[in-house]
Structures are given as structure tokens and as C-alpha cells.
């Protein structure tokens, strides 16, 4: 039995308010910012629902099933079939990062509701560009984004959402430190919300419209996930880190292998991983398309809860531990075996997070493939790897370099995940050796990981290599340069390769030269799981919502180029779609970065018309192999995708986009669904979708359709007219017919599948999920 320090006990948590009654003094809040909540009530509800479901299903449940089914709105009657049925769920809370929170809050304002129904928070982390260093970049961002920060601050205050100011840190690290706990269900408007699974809860990335549903007290829909088990044996050691676990899983499952599934880790090997290490593994589960990832509750999680002043939650979790692990005999849809004792350091990339190579082989492979072997920049931190443990392990390498008179051969940046991490590593001198050998500490924000990087060390479009401890490395992701070869690895590998300046260095076997020309090998990195002197919270960056915000004004200037109130989309006219124009047939990988670029475009996330000018500008047109160059049938000329779509809209011409496999993988950004709807699109027809993007399209009244036969993609030709037939009999599981009329007059017909249920068909008919919500509220 775990023993929890009385310093963090329930009694201590209650003693801070001497005026509370004896009953209230037993309360265990969900967080110190939510004093009126009680996790014991949440666990009791979880237990009750799980008991009901188990009595119905009469079989053992996996961990993720317990938490997901434990949040069912109506467990007595819910249809529960993995991979088939849709579940109506009641998440415990909502979290939104500032880039997506703008549209989420604009939609919530449009709903006409007075206040959020569940605990909700807004986090300012996406709009801070890395340029000069932490403080300078933060001050610059506060000035440039003043209008947006004021909107989010006042909207949060008026509608009851907590507001984390710029400089507080990355949303996922803030959640782990304050809001995550075993058994919780949290949805967040960012794909890497899944990071929280490292603390034993179900954390799912969604679009803003889904967040609005939950904030409006409407059950949230999720297709009943399949469950992939990852059985971990052995233990990690030496240069191997938790990051290497998920790099291997990505290698096995690829970028779409987790789609529609929760990845659940289990086995004796789990005990060798820290809580934050488990968070790293869950974080990158987004890169395999997984709904989320999760670990069973254990002592490492309890230690982290105590260290972050949530010992009361650890005590309650111990009581309900049977809910926080799989039942004996529970079955998985697939099981992956990984022996951690045999796992070696890995590096994934370039251009995709599932291209895996052992660090010992990457130099030779890079030379064979023609990838640049010189490492121009090493970058550590981000939401994936910025824990105290990560920073201390990298610092141990930096101290060795200092003792040998060396500095980084590459440029090097350090991104603390939160103000708490920044303050703690500064207090403990962890950041100093990294800076002393040439590292630059950036702001507590996403920065280069999401393309917020004013990079000046290379020429435009220069072919080069960077190594990061981030999670995503799509083309142009970090610096908008399509020729930057981004590789993803652990912080310690990124640090070692930046020290050597080349991919051809294997720290486990190769030598470096000290300042006097003598050979030496780096010792195995080491670090502390948690700070011996506790965490330093640093500056207070949290703004709690007032008890009553009804008198607060939220203004949106009609002349603003950053913010724009939303106009409802038109309802479906009740007819089939006839002779829609093919806008573009996209060739190859098309992520949400291709559909709606980030980087400099992030500043328009609150202005739908302006941000729509980035629609599909980096996707490849199959007709000519070019980006942002498509045939405009109105003008007869080739032009940009957004401009062509606007011309069609102005001419009353509806259009469709045709795409390839796993269309919309990557970020949860719903702008990738809002933009085609705003520009006059009717349908997106692909070989397969990524989960979040498919849902986002449905929410906005678009038709996400899939070729019943993937080979029919090849029948689509430039200039085609596309008809979608069968809409007048729209029903779950009933395919549509696609009729292609080619420019020579010939015709092809074939079936198109969809995954709409009855409720989602209602979204389409109403014009959007938000329209349907408002219609029902006024009925």
C-alpha cells in the first residue's frame, strides 16, 4: 500500500479554509483551481457506470474501456460495440489552447449560452514566436497578440473558463501538472491532449465544436474505440528513453495504424517508466492516429501527484485502483510486444514521424538516402519532452561537454514546458550548463514545434537537417522550409547529436575530441525523476473566472483582421449534389498542416475569412505536381487554391476535394474543416480519413466520404464534374453513388461510403452541429 505524506493529505487540503464545514473538509478537489469539485464524486460515478456496463457485457474490461464506458451518459442503454457504435459521453472537463480557443469561444458565443457547464480552461501557448529568447519573445508576443489575448481573457471571464496567461507554459504540461488525474476524461482542442494518458486518464484531442458541445452540457459523441494493447517487458536503461518506446510503436503501427483505437500499455516494463515518461509516450500517440493512449495507475503516478501537491487525489486513486487497471482476462483487438531491455535509441524521420532508424544506423542511412548529415540545429523541450527528468538528463550531457572544454557544434534551443519547469530548472541550475555550451532558452510555449520559429541561420529553402525532441516532423512543420529534414528523437539523443554536429555520431559507441584533441566517450545520461526540493511554481500566471461574469463585455472589432464573429452556415437544401466542380485532386500525404498551415497563419485563427487564404496551399495537385496551383474553370487559368475556391463560391459553383490515404492526419485544428465550408465546399472524398478531421468536417456540415474501392481514386480526372447521389435518402450505413462526368463527356459511377449516424445526419441537414444545437434550444 502506498503511503502518502500527510503534508498533502485530504486533511491538509481542507485546512486551508477554516470556515468550511466538516462535510466540505473531506472534499478532494479536481485541482486547486476547482475548490468546489470533488474527485470522490467522479470516482463514485465511474464505479457505478462500470458496474452497470459489466453487468450488461458480462466480460472483463480493459483499463480504457472502464474509463470510457464509465463516462457514458446512459450506461443502462448505450450500444457498446468496439469500432462500430457511437458512444455518448460526459467528459469531466475541457481544455483549449489559444489558437483553437478563439474559434471555440466564438462558437460558444454564437450558441447564446451564459456559462460553461463543466470546468474549462484556456491556455496561451501557440502564439509566441521563437526569435531572440524567452523573455524578449514573450514580451513581443504580448504586444503583437494583445487583441487576441484580451478577447480570450474576457471571454473566459464572462463564460466561466479559467485563463492561463502567455508565459504560463504549454497546455499539455499545465494539464499534467494541475488537472490530469487517474480515471478522468478530458477533451482538449489540440491533438496532443493525449499527453495526459501518462497520468492514467482518457485524454482526447477534438475540434472546437466538440468542446462547445461539452461546455454546453451536451453529451459528446465518440465512435466506440477499439483497444490496442502494448505489452512492455524488461526495463529501459542507458541511452534508451521512454521516447524510444513510442518511436518504435510508430514504426510498427505507422501514422494511421492507431486510427479508431485507444493504445493501452501494460506489463512489468511499465514500472521502469516515470510518470512524465509515460506522458511522452502517450503524447506521440497522436502521430499514429490513436484516439488516445493510456497507462495503468501505479506508484510512479502517485509520486508525481504528491510532488505536484495532489496527494489527496493519490489517496482516492489508491482506493479505486481496481478501476485504474485492466481486468484479468480482458481482451485487446491487437497486442504489440516490446522488450524494453532490448530497445535501443531510435530516431524517426525525415518528413514523417513513423520512419524509424536506430541511432547507430542513421548516419549511414542518411548518406545512402541523400539526407544532409550535418545537424544545423538541435531543439529540446516542447510538450513531448520538457519534464524535469528530460532536462536533467540533457544537462548531464552538457556538464560532460563543459568539463572537456566543448560547446555545441550545432545551434541549440531549450523550450521549458511550463513556468513551473522553467523556474525549477533555473533554481536547481539545470539550465545553466546547457546555456554555457551554447544553448538558448526559449519562452514557455510551443515555439518551433508548431512552426513558431523566426529561423535565420539558413537561406530560404536551403536543404538542411534538424534534430528535435518534438513529436511531429511533417514537411515544413518547424520552419516553413520544405527542404528542412526534421528528425525526432529523445532529448538526450538530440543533445548528443547537436554536440557532435552530425547524424553520423552514435553516443553509445563513438568518440568525441575534447578541447585538447583527446578522444573521450560520453557517459550514460542520468537525471532525477522529480526535483528533490519540490517544484518551484514560478510566477503566478493563472486568472480564475469570477463567480458571475455576466457584466463583462467581450468585444470584437468589426474592422479587426484577427477576430471575426461567425455567420451561421446555410442549411442543406434537401437535394442531391449535382455537377459539383472538382477543385483539386490531392496527391500523397495531406495533413492538417497541408490543409490549413500553421506558423505565420496562426495569427488569423480567430478570423475565418482571413485564415481561409491558406486553404490547401501546401498540398500537391495531382494534375501538375505543384503546390497551390490549380486550374480555374471560370478563368481558364491556373491559380492559387483559395482564390479559385472563392471564384467558384462567387459564381455559385459548389466544389469537392479528392484526397488520398489518412487525409487530415496530424493536428486537431478544425480550421481545416471550417475553411472548405466557408469557401463553398460541399464534400471531401478520400481513400481514408484521420479520425479528428473526419469528425470536424461533419460538425461543420461538410460531407466526408470514402471511396468504397480505394482504386476509384484513380478514376478522378482534372476538370471533372462530381455528383453525389442518394442524399435525399441519407441514412446510417447506406452508401451514396458518385457520378463523375469527365471533360470528354464520358461517365464513371461508383459507391462512396460514410460513417454518419442519425445525430450526425442532423448536423448535415441543419448546416452544422452548432446550427442544430441552436435549433433545438429554440424549439
PyMOL commands that set and color helices and strands:
alter all, ss='L'
color gray80, all
select helices_A, chain A and resi 6-8+10-14+24-26+39-57+63-69+98-111+134-144+146-159+171-178+191-199+208-215+242-253+268-272+275-288+299-307+311-319+321-323+359-369+388-403+419-427+430-436+447-450+491-500+592-595+599-604+608-614+641-650+671-678+691-699+710-715+727-729+758-766+769-778
alter helices_A, ss='H'
color red, helices_A
select strands_A, chain A and resi 86-89+93-97+119-123+162-164+185-188+202-205+220-223+226-233+261-266+292-295+334-339+346-349+356-358+375-381+411-415+439-442+464-468+484-488+512-513+519-520+542-543+577-585+630-631+638-639+655-658+681-686+703-707+721-725+736-741+747-753
alter strands_A, ss='S'
color yellow, strands_A
deselect
rebuild
show_as cartoon
